[in-house]
Amino acid sequence: MTVPACDEQHCITCSDEGVPMKVVGRVADDLVLCAAEDDSQSSVMTELVGPVERGDLLLVHAGVALVRLEEAA
């Protein structure tokens, strides 16, 4: 049996990938509304990155913000 390897494109567990998303609103404590580049929106848990503000850019995987991203200058 061979085990598939992780790469920088996809998660080995769910085959999903991290998506940069911008915070556009607050839903509840540790839960915000974020928009992707294609304007799709979804709720995102922010427990791992701490408090966020509208306009913050996050790397989101499976509905969870993993890291805060700096916008390119």
RAFEN-V142809 format. One record per helix or strand of 3 or more residues. SS is the DSSP state (H for helix, E for strand). FROM is the first residue (numbers start at 1). TO is the last residue. If there is no record, write none. Layout:
# RAFEN-V142809
[[SS:FROM:TO] [SS:FROM:TO]]
This chain:
# RAFEN-V142809
[[E:19:28] [E:31:36] [E:41:45] [E:57:61] [E:64:69]]
